[in-house]
Amino acid sequence: MARERTEAVNESPGKKVSTEPNQVVGVGGYDKKFLLPLLRKMVLIRRFEEKAAQMYGVRKIGGFCHLYNGQEAVAVGSIAALDLTTDYVLTAYRDHGHAIACGMEPRPIMAELFGKVTGSSRGKGGSMHMFDAEKHFLGGNGIVGAQIPMATGVAFTQMYRRKVMGEKAGGVTLCYFGDGAIHQGAFHESLNLASVWKLPAIYIVENNQFGMGTAVKRVSAVEDFAVKATAFDMPGMTLDGMNVLAVYEGIKKAAGLARKDETPVLVDIKTYRYKGHSMSDPAKYRTRDEVESYQEQDPILILKKLMIDAKMLSDAEYKKLDDEVKVIVQDSVDFAESSDQPPLESMYEDIYA
């Protein structure tokens, strides 16, 4: 089960980081103006992924397709803690949710899934390679763990511009990867250099407890990944990935450490994906009871209940929000269907060699 309260370890040797949401009047000390966009983005991601699964089923979408159902609070909560005028985001191939959380519109994302020229990568990238430089979202990467050294390079650029070129901007780089990727050599090499160079990088393990179809406990000597931060002399945190406010508070604190103390941070976010590794994975390695137990902790339902209990939201208002999101998602499908295929000559464009 996901942890009920956020906790953290290893801010620096002998210290701890508090990541509890503020316990004041309201929901975590936040008002409706702040909470409603978080809820709406999580609902938008959920409905978008459900529609993507439907379109994949009728063969409108081909190739690989990895859905984000259940993990919405991780992307939405963490990216809400950023300033995307100076900060950057990189992630793995389960990237639709991060793209939406960064502010990308559903139309070009769905068009990219359809392989159309109006897609965010002109139909050339597909599900695993969403990209929007203006939103500071640098992908979507199809190779397991490949985004970790890339994100380290982005953080190096931020450090270099600030220290060597004298720029005042104090940006940070968020890098997401799954629990399977943490065993890649690139992970250890990147975190070592990030610590040596004091880079403003936040490495987030989206720990959905299965590397493809293999349970973490079967392949990892350590299940609490935050303790790995000790080996690189950097802060480590463990957060409840089913609670968007816990994620927001934790990443806000991590970003503060990265900006002020010039240190990278490793964050182990415990979450759970409801679908298989990809659309081709029936997920028979999990029981129905296990999945249903996590669905009872659904991040959307948790925030919805908190807001209703605080008199910030009614069931009718939530239904209206959900209906509006469904219209937006259907519009993205209609847009993708009516868009053109990439012209043949574009095959030779946007290449380096």
C-alpha positions as CSV (number, residue, x, y, z in Angstrom):
1,M,0.0,0.0,0.0
2,A,1.2,3.6,-0.6
3,R,2.3,5.4,2.5
4,E,-0.4,7.4,4.3
5,R,2.0,10.2,5.3
6,T,4.9,11.7,3.5
7,E,8.4,11.1,4.9
8,A,11.9,11.9,4.0
9,V,15.5,10.8,4.7
10,N,19.0,12.0,4.3
11,E,18.8,15.7,3.6
12,S,22.4,15.5,4.4
13,P,24.2,13.1,6.7
14,G,22.4,13.1,10.0
15,K,19.5,15.4,8.9
16,K,15.9,14.8,7.8
17,V,13.6,16.8,5.6
18,S,10.1,17.5,6.6
19,T,7.7,17.1,3.7
20,E,4.3,17.3,5.5
21,P,1.7,19.6,3.9
22,N,1.0,22.6,6.0
23,Q,-1.5,21.7,8.7
24,V,-3.6,24.9,8.7
25,V,-7.2,25.9,8.0
26,G,-8.3,24.6,4.6
27,V,-6.9,21.7,2.5
28,G,-3.2,21.6,3.3
29,G,-3.3,25.4,3.7
30,Y,-4.4,25.9,0.1
31,D,-7.5,27.5,-1.3
32,K,-9.8,26.5,-4.2
33,K,-8.0,28.7,-6.7
34,F,-4.9,26.6,-6.2
35,L,-6.5,23.2,-5.8
36,L,-9.0,23.2,-8.6
37,P,-6.4,23.4,-11.4
38,L,-4.5,20.4,-9.8
39,L,-7.8,18.4,-9.8
40,R,-8.6,19.4,-13.3
41,K,-5.2,18.4,-14.7
42,M,-5.3,15.0,-13.0
43,V,-8.8,14.4,-14.4
44,L,-7.6,15.6,-17.9
45,I,-4.7,13.2,-17.8
46,R,-7.0,10.3,-16.7
47,R,-9.6,10.9,-19.4
48,F,-6.9,11.5,-22.0
49,E,-5.3,8.1,-21.2
50,E,-8.6,6.3,-21.2
51,K,-9.3,7.7,-24.6
52,A,-5.8,6.8,-25.8
53,A,-6.4,3.3,-24.7
54,Q,-9.7,3.2,-26.6
55,M,-8.1,4.6,-29.8
56,Y,-5.3,2.1,-29.5
57,G,-7.8,-0.7,-29.2
58,V,-9.4,0.3,-32.5
59,R,-6.0,0.7,-34.1
60,K,-6.0,4.4,-34.6
61,I,-2.8,4.5,-32.6
62,G,0.1,2.1,-33.4
63,G,3.5,1.2,-31.9
64,F,4.2,1.3,-28.2
65,C,1.8,3.1,-25.8
66,H,2.4,3.4,-22.1
67,L,-0.4,4.8,-20.0
68,Y,-0.2,6.9,-16.8
69,N,-3.5,5.9,-15.1
70,G,-3.0,6.0,-11.3
71,Q,0.2,8.1,-11.3
72,E,-1.4,11.5,-12.1
73,A,-0.5,13.0,-8.7
74,V,3.2,12.5,-9.4
75,A,3.5,14.7,-12.5
76,V,0.8,17.2,-11.5
77,G,2.0,17.7,-8.0
78,S,5.7,17.9,-8.8
79,I,5.4,20.2,-11.9
80,A,3.1,22.5,-10.0
81,A,6.1,23.2,-7.7
82,L,8.2,24.4,-10.6
83,D,8.7,27.7,-12.4
84,L,8.6,26.7,-16.0
85,T,10.2,30.0,-17.1
86,T,13.5,28.8,-15.7
87,D,13.0,25.1,-14.8
88,Y,13.0,22.1,-17.2
89,V,11.4,18.6,-17.2
90,L,12.6,15.4,-18.8
91,T,10.9,12.0,-18.4
92,A,10.8,8.5,-19.8
93,Y,8.4,6.9,-22.4
94,R,5.3,7.1,-20.1
95,D,5.1,10.8,-20.9
96,H,1.6,11.9,-21.9
97,G,0.8,12.9,-18.3
98,H,4.0,14.9,-17.9
99,A,3.3,16.7,-21.2
100,I,-0.2,17.7,-20.0
101,A,1.1,18.7,-16.6
102,C,3.7,21.0,-18.3
103,G,0.8,22.8,-20.1
104,M,0.9,21.1,-23.5
105,E,-2.5,21.0,-25.2
106,P,-4.3,17.6,-25.8
107,R,-4.6,18.3,-29.5
108,P,-0.9,18.0,-30.5
109,I,-0.4,15.2,-28.0
110,M,-3.2,13.1,-29.5
111,A,-2.2,14.0,-33.0
112,E,1.3,12.7,-32.2
113,L,-0.2,9.4,-31.0
114,F,-2.0,9.2,-34.3
115,G,1.3,9.9,-36.2
116,K,-0.1,13.0,-37.8
117,V,1.9,16.1,-39.0
118,T,0.1,18.3,-36.5
119,G,1.5,16.3,-33.6
120,S,4.0,17.8,-31.1
121,S,6.9,16.0,-32.9
122,R,5.3,16.3,-36.4
123,G,4.1,12.7,-36.1
124,K,7.6,11.3,-36.0
125,G,8.0,10.5,-32.3
126,G,4.8,8.8,-31.3
127,S,3.7,8.0,-27.8
128,M,7.2,7.9,-26.3
129,H,8.6,11.2,-27.7
130,M,6.4,14.1,-26.7
131,F,8.4,17.4,-26.8
132,D,7.7,21.1,-26.4
133,A,10.8,23.4,-26.0
134,E,8.6,26.4,-25.3
135,K,7.0,24.7,-22.3
136,H,10.5,23.6,-21.1
137,F,9.4,19.9,-21.6
138,L,12.4,18.2,-23.2
139,G,10.8,14.7,-23.7
140,G,9.7,11.8,-23.6
141,N,12.6,9.3,-24.1
142,G,12.2,5.8,-25.4
143,I,15.4,4.2,-24.1
144,V,15.2,3.1,-20.4
145,G,17.2,5.5,-18.3
146,A,18.5,7.6,-21.3
147,Q,16.9,10.7,-19.9
148,I,18.9,10.6,-16.7
149,P,22.3,11.7,-18.2
150,M,20.5,14.1,-20.5
151,A,18.8,15.8,-17.6
152,T,22.1,15.9,-15.8
153,G,23.5,17.8,-18.8
154,V,20.6,20.3,-18.7
155,A,21.2,20.9,-15.0
156,F,24.9,21.4,-15.8
157,T,23.9,24.1,-18.3
158,Q,21.9,25.8,-15.6
159,M,24.8,25.7,-13.1
160,Y,27.3,26.9,-15.7
161,R,25.1,29.9,-16.8
162,R,24.7,30.9,-13.2
163,K,28.2,30.4,-11.9
164,V,30.3,31.1,-14.9
165,M,28.2,33.4,-17.0
166,G,26.8,35.3,-14.0
167,E,23.1,34.8,-14.9
168,K,20.7,35.3,-12.0
169,A,18.1,32.7,-12.9
170,G,18.2,29.7,-10.5
171,G,16.5,27.0,-12.5
172,V,16.2,23.4,-11.6
173,T,15.8,20.3,-13.7
174,L,13.2,17.6,-12.9
175,C,14.1,14.1,-14.2
176,Y,11.5,11.3,-13.9
177,F,12.3,7.6,-14.4
178,G,10.8,4.3,-13.3
179,D,12.0,1.9,-10.6
180,G,13.4,-0.4,-13.3
181,A,15.7,2.4,-14.6
182,I,17.3,3.0,-11.2
183,H,19.4,-0.2,-11.8
184,Q,21.0,1.3,-15.0
185,G,24.6,2.3,-14.8
186,A,23.6,5.7,-16.2
187,F,21.7,6.4,-13.0
188,H,24.7,5.9,-10.8
189,E,27.1,7.8,-13.1
190,S,24.7,10.7,-13.4
191,L,24.0,11.1,-9.7
192,N,27.7,10.9,-8.9
193,L,28.6,13.7,-11.3
194,A,25.6,15.7,-10.2
195,S,26.8,15.6,-6.7
196,V,30.4,16.3,-7.6
197,W,29.4,19.3,-9.7
198,K,26.6,20.4,-7.3
199,L,24.0,20.5,-10.0
200,P,20.4,21.7,-9.5
201,A,18.8,18.4,-10.5
202,I,15.9,16.6,-8.9
203,Y,15.8,12.9,-9.7
204,I,12.4,11.4,-9.3
205,V,11.8,7.7,-9.1
206,E,8.2,7.0,-10.1
207,N,8.1,3.9,-8.1
208,N,5.1,2.0,-9.3
209,Q,6.5,-1.1,-7.8
210,F,7.0,-3.0,-11.1
211,G,9.8,-2.8,-13.6
212,M,7.8,-3.9,-16.6
213,G,6.2,-7.1,-15.1
214,T,8.8,-7.7,-12.4
215,A,8.1,-6.7,-8.8
216,V,10.8,-4.4,-7.3
217,K,11.4,-6.7,-4.3
218,R,12.5,-9.5,-6.7
219,V,15.3,-7.5,-8.3
220,S,16.4,-4.8,-5.9
221,A,18.4,-5.4,-2.7
222,V,17.0,-2.1,-1.4
223,E,13.3,-1.3,-1.8
224,D,13.5,2.2,-0.2
225,F,15.3,3.9,-3.0
226,A,15.8,7.2,-1.1
227,V,18.6,5.6,0.9
228,K,20.6,5.4,-2.3
229,A,21.1,9.1,-2.0
230,T,23.5,8.5,0.8
231,A,26.0,7.0,-1.6
232,F,26.2,10.2,-3.5
233,D,26.1,12.6,-0.5
234,M,22.8,14.2,-1.5
235,P,19.4,14.7,0.1
236,G,16.9,11.8,-0.3
237,M,13.1,11.9,0.2
238,T,10.3,9.4,0.1
239,L,6.9,10.7,-0.8
240,D,3.3,9.4,-1.1
241,G,2.6,9.5,-4.8
242,M,-1.1,9.0,-4.4
243,N,-1.5,12.4,-2.7
244,V,-0.9,15.3,-5.0
245,L,-0.4,17.8,-2.1
246,A,2.2,15.5,-0.5
247,V,4.1,15.4,-3.8
248,Y,3.8,19.2,-4.3
249,E,5.1,20.0,-0.8
250,G,8.0,17.5,-1.2
251,I,9.1,18.7,-4.6
252,K,8.7,22.3,-3.5
253,K,11.1,21.6,-0.7
254,A,13.5,19.6,-3.0
255,A,13.5,22.5,-5.5
256,G,14.3,24.9,-2.6
257,L,17.3,22.8,-1.6
258,A,18.5,22.6,-5.2
259,R,18.3,26.3,-5.7
260,K,19.6,27.5,-2.4
261,D,22.1,24.8,-1.3
262,E,23.2,23.9,-4.9
263,T,22.6,20.2,-4.3
264,P,20.9,17.5,-6.4
265,V,18.1,15.6,-4.7
266,L,16.9,12.0,-5.1
267,V,13.1,11.5,-4.5
268,D,11.4,8.1,-4.2
269,I,7.7,8.6,-5.0
270,K,5.6,5.6,-4.1
271,T,2.8,5.3,-6.7
272,Y,0.9,2.6,-8.6
273,R,-0.1,2.3,-12.2
274,Y,-3.5,0.7,-12.8
275,K,-2.7,-0.6,-16.3
276,G,0.1,-2.9,-17.5
277,H,3.5,-1.8,-18.5
278,S,2.2,-1.0,-21.9
279,M,-0.9,-1.6,-24.0
280,S,0.4,-5.0,-24.9
281,D,0.8,-6.1,-21.3
282,P,-2.2,-7.8,-19.7
283,A,-0.6,-7.4,-16.3
284,K,-1.5,-11.0,-15.1
285,Y,1.3,-10.8,-12.6
286,R,-1.0,-8.7,-10.3
287,T,-4.2,-9.8,-8.6
288,R,-7.5,-7.9,-9.1
289,D,-7.7,-7.4,-5.3
290,E,-4.3,-5.7,-5.3
291,V,-5.3,-3.3,-8.1
292,E,-8.6,-2.5,-6.5
293,S,-6.9,-1.8,-3.1
294,Y,-4.8,0.9,-4.8
295,Q,-7.8,2.3,-6.7
296,E,-9.4,3.0,-3.3
297,Q,-6.5,5.4,-2.8
298,D,-7.0,7.0,-6.2
299,P,-5.2,10.4,-6.3
300,I,-8.2,12.1,-8.0
301,L,-10.7,10.8,-5.5
302,I,-8.5,11.8,-2.6
303,L,-8.3,15.4,-3.7
304,K,-11.9,15.5,-4.7
305,K,-13.0,14.2,-1.2
306,L,-10.7,16.7,0.5
307,M,-12.2,19.6,-1.4
308,I,-15.8,18.4,-0.9
309,D,-15.2,18.0,2.8
310,A,-13.8,21.5,2.9
311,K,-16.9,22.9,1.1
312,M,-14.7,23.9,-1.9
313,L,-16.4,21.6,-4.3
314,S,-19.7,19.8,-4.8
315,D,-20.5,16.6,-6.7
316,A,-22.3,18.7,-9.3
317,E,-19.3,20.9,-9.8
318,Y,-17.1,17.9,-10.2
319,K,-19.4,16.3,-12.8
320,K,-19.4,19.6,-14.7
321,L,-15.6,19.6,-14.6
322,D,-15.4,16.0,-15.8
323,D,-17.9,16.6,-18.6
324,E,-15.9,19.6,-19.8
325,V,-12.7,17.5,-19.8
326,K,-14.4,14.7,-21.8
327,V,-15.3,17.3,-24.5
328,I,-11.7,18.5,-24.6
329,V,-10.4,15.0,-25.0
330,Q,-12.9,14.1,-27.7
331,D,-12.0,17.3,-29.5
332,S,-8.3,16.1,-29.5
333,V,-9.4,12.9,-31.1
334,D,-11.4,14.7,-33.8
335,F,-8.4,17.0,-34.4
336,A,-6.1,14.1,-34.8
337,E,-8.5,12.2,-37.1
338,S,-8.9,15.2,-39.4
339,S,-5.1,16.1,-39.5
340,D,-2.9,15.1,-42.4
341,Q,-0.3,12.4,-42.5
342,P,3.3,13.7,-42.6
343,P,4.5,14.2,-46.2
344,L,7.0,11.7,-47.5
345,E,9.7,14.2,-47.9
346,S,9.6,15.1,-44.2
347,M,11.3,11.8,-43.6
348,Y,14.6,13.5,-44.4
349,E,14.0,16.6,-42.3
350,D,14.9,17.3,-38.6
351,I,17.9,14.9,-38.7
352,Y,21.5,15.6,-37.7
353,A,23.3,13.4,-40.2
